[in-house]
Structure formats: C-alpha cells, structure tokens
C-alpha cells in the first residue's frame, strides 16, 4: 500500500505550507520540527479485546516540555505490500525446519492479500537464494515454501545483509520476516557491518521468527543469535518465538495498529516530547520514519560490504587482476564502467573464494576445499547488446557462458562473477548503463514513468476511500503533492541508483544449473526436429563440466543482461550449482537427507542423443518435424549415494514430451527411455517406450524405431 497517509492531514493543517522535512536522524527535535509521528499501539495485559485497534485524536495526549500540543489529525498507516520471507535452512536449524516452513506458509495464506501484497521467498545457508517471487498469489507462494529443501552451513548475518542491500533506497516500505535460530558459523561480516547496512535501509522492518533449538545449548552457547534482537529493535520490529502460537496475530497487529499523527507545534516549542493515552490500556511505540534519509544521487552507489573491503586491503597484491592492481590512482572497482560496442567493461570486486564448502577435481573429487576467503578486483565484462536485441531468457544467451574448448574446469570467464558480488554491485552497473547508453537511458525513464503513474493511481485510490467528498481533481492534486507522490514523480526526473537498478540491473531470479542445462537441451532438441544442423553436444558438455561441481563458487552470476518479458525490466539471472551437501554425503557414502534437492547434472545430453537415434527411422523423422519438445525429465533409477560427480547416474530414465504444432489437433507424444551408465563402460539404451495421442502414424513409426534401437551400445560422444 502506498504512503498516502503521510501528507493529507498536514496539507490541511493551518499555517504549514511545507510541514514535512527529512531529518538526518530520528529524535524529539526532528519530530517537533515536522509535527508528525508514526505510532504503533500494543495492548497491555489488562486491555480489552480490540481496545488498541483504533485511535482517535481525543485519545492521544501530546506534550512538549509539559505544554499540551493540539493533535490535528490521526490516520491509520496502510499496510506494507512488499514482503520478504527469509528461511534459514542451515544444518543448525535442522530440527525446526519443518516448523519454519509450516509457519511461513501460514503467514502467506493468512496475512498476504491476494493480488495486492507481493512477497519474495529466499533461503539462507552458505548462500542466499531467491526461490520465488515477488509473487502476489499466496497459495502458490505457500506451495513453494513447502517444497524448500535442506541446506548446509550458516551465513545468517551475511544473508540478511545481502537482502537489505536489495531493499536499500527502494521507495516502498518493506517487511522482512526471518525464520532462523541465529546460530551463525560462516558469515564473514561483523554485526556492526550488518547494522550499518540496516541504517541505510530505514524502509525495512525486520521480524525475526526465532527457531528455538531442539537440544539444550552447550556451555557458553547462546540459544538464539543476539544480533536478531539488535536488528529487530533498530528497524522497529520485534523478535517472536516460532513456538508461540500468538506470533502471527502479533505481526498482524503490528501491521494493522500503526497510526500517523499530525500535531501543530509552535515554532518556539522546546523540551522533551511526551505521549500518553489516558483512556486506553495500550503501550505506545514511536516508529522511525521509513524514508527519513534523503535519496542518494544516481552514480553514488552504496559501499561494498565492510568485510570485503577489510580483506581486500590485505589480499589485493595476490588477488587483483593486473589491470585493476596497476590503476594509477583511486579504486577502479568504484569507477563507472566503460561502454564498448556490445558490453561494459571495468574492474569489479569479486569473491574469488567464498566462505563455506567447495569441492574440486584437482586432487580428488572427495576433497573438501575450505580455504581462506579471498576477495579481489577482476577485469570483467557485462554483455550489453542493443536494447532491442536483448535475450528474453538466460538460455538465449548461453553462448557467452560456454567455456572455450580445453579450458580449465575452474577457470572463471570475464562474463561471470560470484553470486553475491553481482548483488552487491547492481547499482553501479545500472548507473553506468544509464550514463553511457541512450537506448537503455530512454527505456529506464519510460519504465520509471509508468511505475510512477501506477503509484500515483494507487495513492489516489487511498485518498478516495479516506476522503470521498474531495473531487477527482483535488484527489489528483493532493496525490502528486503527497510525500509518496513526490517520491514517485522524482524517480522519473532524478532517478537514484536504486531506481535505476530496479529497471536496468534487477535481480530477476535464481535458476539451478540443472534447470538451465535442461532448458538448453530442450531447445537443442527442437533445433534437431526443425532440421537445423547443430553440433552442440560438445559445447553442452563443456558448460556441464564447468558447473557440475561447486569448485570455484556455489552460485554463479553471469554478467549477461536479460529483458524479462513479463515484468518489462532488464536485469540478471544467477545460476545455483549443485549444492556442496550433495558431495559431502556421497563422499561419505551416506544416504542423502530426505529434503536434499535432486540437482545432479547428467554427463551428456542424453535426450538429444535419443532424438538423433530414433530419427534414424525415416517415418519418425518425418512425423516429429511437426512437433515441438515441451519438456525433458531425468529420473535416477538407483540410489543417489552410489553416484559420483564424474558418473552422477548409473541407471537413468528420461521422459520427453512432444506437442503437435497445430493446436487444434491436440497431438501429444511422450517418449521414455532407460539408460545404463556404468563407469568406464559405454552408455547402453536398455528400454524405450512411447505413448502417443492423436497420431497413429507416429505411433507406428515409434514402434518401428523401438525395435531398431533397443539394446544399442553408444559411445559417450553424441552430436
């Protein structure tokens, strides 16, 4: 909901032409100067039900230095519409993960308003992963929550810090709900680093939902991370216990029982501010102004994480690329990026070796790599073709990501950085694009203008409900003059870094390497069906080999701009590699956790090979030319713990779905094949089955192909 409540009471207050000023820091003097308070009411133990749900001007007593101040208006603060649900899936929260998922799903179903509230779902263990969103369908979100898998180590402070960096500077109020036990064992940032980031995001209110441990804390071990209480208090939130059945009502109450209070202090008013509710048994909390800080000027990006700067100062002689190390002056990783023909280039701070577990091939795949965290400035490139030629998905730009033939598996492309490095520096990329490329600049201004119009329309709806007697013209004037309205309009004239990052360098989402390679394989299959020569299997395998194990990073961030067709914004997708827990469990020959995701990458594109094989039957080739492959699924037929990264499957079943291109015919074919893939042995097709709807000729053709190919031995190289 927009912040329509901020301005109308004050516009109507006599003698106050500009009642609102943005104080640099909260305090009595700032409140007195602007004559505006944001309050939250909480019922005391002896309060009657619903006693604190409403507030009238006559209920509140305001004094300054003991002198009463007339209250001119009280308005209910609309609920925030931006929600971030952050779930701790680390091993320390193992015993309470199901409880966290249950309560998070309950929040989505009972608190969110369908079609209005937008929520993003993230998980945190060693890495912070965007699982879904922002979405406005609570039920769909709840189902994604229920499918969240188990994780590994705990970088809980760093995860929250990264999230707050995405919220910083946004023009909307945002709620963060954090289900966690607070037991952090991997973060490199300090608590004070997190609090500094929080200070730059006053529009965020954090509610930690504490997951109490199943066992008693060991001697000297805190039951709950103390930093959770610090961030809750400083952001105006509160820590709730997940075991307390009342926490959901308490959060709902926080959302519903906030009020904007306007009073008209004389210019000479001095002394302490005091508030009381003589006729109500309610506790008053003065909330901070979520938009108290002035907006940053575009081009002045937020500082890098403090831990990165401290480590880089000690490591740069060994970690910086030569061109970044030999810069004559200043910090080249802070300079605007240089515009080239179809890319931006420059130095960017990268996490060369992230905290947490990695696995590599150099000695033995079972070797767990836990070296020191390394940060360095790298000479990178951001793929920026003409706006009209931007890909609509990451797989459309796959060529940029494929390693060169014979490249080392852990060699890092100039078009790829570690996942958190991108998120910490999105704004710099966006401001560089805006400054150097007219097509992107025009797009950003037009998109921000449409967003501002949508925002003003929402503000007008708020005013219309609250003040039905005002004319449409009066409503429109007041909406544009309101604090929220001014902020929305200013984004179109003087965009900030946060505005530009929102439309030119957005965090579009995270995709698993498994899903990305599966989609690429599906497209290659369709190229085969269309008769297009495509010698792509070797390239597919090179990218698979580079990303089959988390040997240099666990989350890759391709520096390839994508234009999201649904949201009409430009940004980046990150790629989540197979998780290190997969390797740890298999290295120890342990049965994987029940919630562990199936993220193994097949050694080769077996579906592509299968299409080539069955298409050797002329009738199949002719009939499938009228079809398109819509889905490919791999399913292991033996225990996952028996596999290795080099041989992830011993027996695997592939299902391919083909849909007829003529929708009126409702033709569909499902082809299933079973392969045996033993180490040091040729791949063997041991079973082939099909089910066809609406195409008898294809049914007969596939039966003929099945007789000819079943039992064939094939080499690992496919084209």
PyMOL commands that set and color helices and strands:
alter all, ss='L'
color gray80, all
select helices_A, chain A and resi 4-6+8-11+28-34+57-59+91-110+138-146+156-167+191-199+227-235+247-256+306-319+322-325+332-334+387-389+394-400+419-424+426-436+438-466+472-481+483-493+497-504+513-529+537-547+580-587+606-614+618-624+640-642+663-665+696-709
alter helices_A, ss='H'
color red, helices_A
select strands_A, chain A and resi 36-43+61-64+67-69+71-76+82-88+118-124+128-135+174-180+204-210+240-241+258-263+273-276+282-286+338-339+343-353+358-359+368-369+374-383+416-418+506-512+555-558+562-564+569-576+627-636+651-660+668-676+683-693+713-714
alter strands_A, ss='S'
color yellow, strands_A
deselect
rebuild
show_as cartoon
